Amino acid sequence: MTPTDISDVTGATYTYLLNGSAPATNWTGLFSSGERVRLRFINGSSMTFFDVRIPGLSMTVVQTDGNDVEPVTVDEFRIGNAETYDVIVEPDSNIAYTIFAQAMDRSGYARGTLAPAMGMTAAVPHLDPRPLRTMVDMGMAMSSMKMPNMKMPSTSSSGAAMHDMSGMDMGSMGTAMDSGPASKSTKDPMEGMSMGLEERNMPFPQPGPHTKAIGEDSAPMEKLVSMPAKKMHIGPQIDGLSMAVRERLNDPGDGLQGNGRRVLTYSDLRARYRGVDHLPPTLEIELHLTGNMERYIWGFDGKKFTDAGPIEVKLGERVRFVFINDSMMDHPIHLHGLWSELETGKGDFNPYKHTVIVKPSERVSYLVSADTPGRWALHCHLLFHMRAGMFRTVVVA
């Protein structure tokens, strides 16, 4: 891993497209001056993060992954594979505007045009400088944090928000820890439980203006059960570990800090409607994002998909997933079938998403209501990472 290893596949191999059109083809969307235009950005690529902006136009973000958020006006946002953002723009002049989506590693870009008539074009910006990953980005130093407002994560109930590196033999090259498949644990319910899981009406509705909260007045009195804290070890399937895991929700990502533009962060997202399920979580599952770049092996907790069992949760259960990125790359983690309530500190108004970017050395958590039975995929949405092993099955039954 070098400081410039931002993407596995670059513009040397790919041509980046917007609505199927190469930059030279210049896809064009039409508007009339004074109109409010809603644009839906969908990252349908296989291996590329994009940083999106429209020079000369502010974008008001109103939706992410199909769920409404309180409007937030920005100049730019990063979009991971499978993420979606809906934005409102208000062009007030009869001129063309360039839709510019540069790859995160700055090896190329997708481009289109908003214009009042076909054939009009606007200047295409130069690519920004290529980001460089520092030792801090790679979790190898605690000092000289380049984000001055970065806060350290609070310790979760499992005590695993920060790695306990004491006693870890970094010189040994033993195999990765076999922590076993994450699975539901035997609960220790407290007396006075007022509602069983089977009594909840599932699946729950998507949050909206007319949805009602579930579980406010009749929450089961049940303790939070956490999986044992995990310690990863260097081995054939793990070539590096972060020693400085931290929350980075207010960090827009490498290459976007301090660029003079207003850049969206996850901490800016606040749901427009309250979350539906208000029960507290009763199960916490911690998963480490791990890999070996030389062997090109990716996985959760040092295991490829073929070596790992399913994650089992009970139908109706409220679960907190905690992701700790021990690798040196960003991973867009996607959960099928169930909404992910990203814990951004907004309480009942935490945003609902289905794909969440986990940056290097970052700790991210979200709540999941297991309201739909089935076998659901949980995976990195970088296609090659998923195919190389960063994939698990979540079984709801």
N, C-alpha and C positions, 0 to 999 in steps of 0.2 A: 504494500500500500504506500503510495507516494502522496505528497500534499496536493497533487493535482489529479488524483484518482477520484473524480467526482461522479463519473458515470462509467458504466461498464462498456457501453456501446455509444459511439459518438457520431458527430456529423461527418467524419471521415467515411463512415459506412452508410449512414442514413441520409435521406432527404426529408426534412420535416415538412409536414403538410397541414394546411388549414382547410377543413371541409373537402379533403381529397385533392386540394390544389397546391402545387409547389409554389415557392415564393415568386418565381418569375411569371407564373400564370395569373397570380393576383386575383383571388376570389374577391368579389365585391358585393356588399350588402347596401341596399338603397334606403335613404331616409329623406324626409322633408324637413327643412329648417324649422326649429321650434318643437319638433316631435320629441316625446320621451320614448326612447328605444330600449327594449329589454333584450339583453344578450345572454345566452346560456352557453357557458364555456364547459366543455366536457373533455377531460384528458383521456382520449381513447388510444394513447400510444402504448407500446409494449414495454419500453425501457427508459422513458424520458420524463423528467420533471421539467415544467415550463414556468418561466416568469413572464407574466402577461401585463401589458400596459397599452394604452392608446394615447400617445403624445398629444397634448392639447385638450384632452377630455378627462375629467374626473369620472370615476366609476363608483356608483353607490351599490355596495353588495347588499342583496336582499334575501338571498337564499343560498344554502349550501347542502349538497347531497339530497336535494328535494325537500328540505325543511326550511321554513321561513325563519329569518333572523332579523333583529332590529337593524335598520339601515345604518351602514357605516361607510363613509366616503373615503376612498383611497386612490392612489395613483397606480398601484401595482399590487399584484398578488402572485404567490407561488401556488401552483396546482400540481398535486401528485397524481400518479396514475389512478384512474377510476374516480377521482374527485370531480365534483361539479360545483360551479359557482354561477349564480344568476346575478347580473349587474344591470343597473339603469344608467344610461348616458343621455345627455341632453345637448346635442349639437345645435348651436344657435347661429351658425354661419353656413352659407352654401359653399363649403369647401370640403375637400376630402381629408379623411383621417386614417392613419395607418394603425391597424391592429397588429401588434408586435408581440410575438411569443418566443422569447429566446430560450434555448436549452440551458439548463442549470449549469452545465460545464462550459457554456459559451462557445460550443463548437458549431453552432448554426442556429437557425431560427425558422419558425413558421410565420407567414405574413398574409394579411388580407387588407381590405380597404372598406371603410364606411364612406359613402359619397352620395350626393344628391343626384348623380347621373352616372351612367356607365362610362368607362374610359378615363375617369378622373383618377389621379394618384396623388399621394403625398410622400414626403421624404421618409425613407426608411432609416431608423436610428442605427448608429454603430453598435456593435456588440459591446457589452460591458466587459471589464477585465475578468479573466478567469479567476474564480475563487481559489484560495489556497487554504488547505486545512492546517491549522496550527496544532501544537501539542495539546492545547486546551480543548480544541474541537474533538480531538481523538481521546480525550479523557485521561491524559497522561500527566496533567499538572493541575494543582488546585489554585495557584496564584495567577495573577495577571489575567483575570477574566475579562474578555473584551466587551462583554455586555454589562455596563455598570449597574443596571437595575435588576440584574439577574438575582433571583432568590433561590436559596437552597431548598430542596424538597423537605417537607415535613415527614417524619418517619411514619410509615404505615404501621398497622397493627402487627404486621409480621416482622417489623423491624428491618425491612430489606430495601428501604428507599435508597440507602447508600450501601455500597458494598463494604463488608467488614473484611478488609484486606489483611488484618493482623493474622499471622500464622500461616498465610498462604505461601507456599513454596513456589515462587515465580521462576526459579531456576529449573525446577523439575519439569520434565516433558511427559508427565503421565497422561493417561487418557482422560477425556472429559468426564465429568461427574455423571453417573447414571442416576438421575433423580427420579426416574419412573414417571409414568404418565400422570398428568394432573387429573384428579378425579374428585367426585364429591366425597366429603368426609361425613362421618357420623355427627349429627348435630347434638348440641346440649341445650335443648329448649328450656326456657325459664317457665315457671308457672304463670298462668294467666293468659296463655296464648288464646287469642280471640277469633282467629280466622285461619283455617287450613289452606294450603296452596291450591287444593282442588276446588275451593269455593270461589276462586277468582275467575272472572269471565274473560277467557282468552280466545284468540289473540287480542291484544290491546289496540285501540285505535291510534293512528298517527296523531301527534299533537296538532290542534287546530283551534279555531275560535269557539267551537261548541263542545269540545271534549271536556270531560270531567275527570278530576283526579281520582286515583284509586289508592286506597290504603292509608289515607290521612287519619281517619278516626278509628280504624280497626287494624292497625299494624300489628303483626305478630311479634310478641316479645321473644326474640330469638337472638342468641349471641352470634357475633361475627366469627366465622371459622376461617382461618387462614392456613394455606399450605405451609409446611416448614420452610424457613428461609433457605435459599439456595446459594451455594458457592460454586461458581464455575471454575474450571481449571484448564490451563493450556493443554492442548492435545491435538490429535489428528483432525478433529472437526472444529477446533477453536484455535485461531492463530493470534488472538489478542483479546485483552479485557480492559474495560474502562475502570479506572480507579477514582473517577470524580464524576459520578452520575448526578445529574441535577435536573430540575424542571427548566424547560426552555420555551414555554408557551408564549412568552412575550418576545421571543427571538424570531424574526422572519425567515432566518436560514442563511447559510453561508453565501456570500456574494450580494446580499441585500441590505446588510447593516450599514447605516450611515451613508447611503447613496444619494441623499438629498431628496428622495421621493417618499411619499407616505405609503408605506408598505403594510399590507394586512398581516396580522398575526392571529393565532388561535385565541389569544386572550381578548381580542376585539369582538369575538363572536358571542352574542347573547340571543338566545332563542326568543322569538316573538311571542310564543305561547308556552305556557307552563308544561313541564313534562307530565306525562300521564301517570306513571307509577311512582308513588311517593313512599314506598316501603324502603327501609334501609337495607343495604346489602347484608346477606347472611353468609356469603362465601366469597373469599378473595383468592384469586389465582394469579400467581406471578409467572411471567414468561420472559426469558432472556432471548434477545435477538442475537444470534451468534453466526460466525462463519469462518472459513479459511479461504482467503483470496487465492493463495497459490494452488490449492487443490480444487478450488471453486466448489466448495461445499457450503450450503446455507441451511440454517435450521433454527428451531426453538430449543433453548436449554441444551445446546450442543448435540442435538439429535436431528437427523434427517427424518422426513416423513415416514420413510420405510422402517425406521427403527423406533418410532414413537407410537404409543397407543392413543386412543381418543380422549378428549376432555369431556367428562360426563357431568351434566347438571340436571337438576330435577325440573320438570315442567312447572312453571310459575315462580321459580326461584329468582331471587335478585342477586346478581353476581357483580363483583368488581374485578375487572381484568387490569393487571398492572404490567406494563411492558417496559423493560430495561434494555436499551440498545447497547450491547457490548461490542458492536462492530463499528467500523469507521465509515459507514455509508448510511444515507437516509433510506428508510423503508416505509412505503405506504401500506399500512396494515389494513386489510379488508375483511370484514366479517359478514358472511351471507346470512340472510334470513332473519336477523335480529338487529334492532337499532343499537348504536353505541352512543351513550350520553357522555360526551367528553367532559371531564371534570376540570373546568376552567375557573372555578370559584364563583360561578353565577348561581349556585344553588338550584332551585326549581327551574331556572332558566338556562341551565347548561345546554349547549347546542347538541342536537341530535345529528349524528353522522353515520355513514357506513364505511368510510375510509379515513384513516388518520395517519398523517406522516409522523414517524418517530425519528428524530434527528440523532446523530452520533452522540453517545454519552448522555442521552436524555431518558428521563423517567416520565412516562405518560400513563394515565389511568382513565378508564371509563366504566360506567355502569351499564349493565345489560339486564333487561327483563327477559327471562327465558320463556316467552309467551307462545312460542310456536314449535310444536314437536317436529323432530326430524334430525337428519344428519347434515350439519352446516359446515361449509368450508371456512377456515380461518387461515389467511395466507398473506405473504407479501405480494403486492400487485406488480412488482417488477417480474416480468414473465420468466426470465432466466433464474432469478432467485427462487421463485416458486417451484420451477421444474427441478432445481438443484436441491430442494429439500425443505425450504421455509414454508411449510404447509402443515396444518393440523386439522383434525375433524372434531367439531363440537357436536356432541350428541345430546339432544334435549328429549327427555322421556319421563 
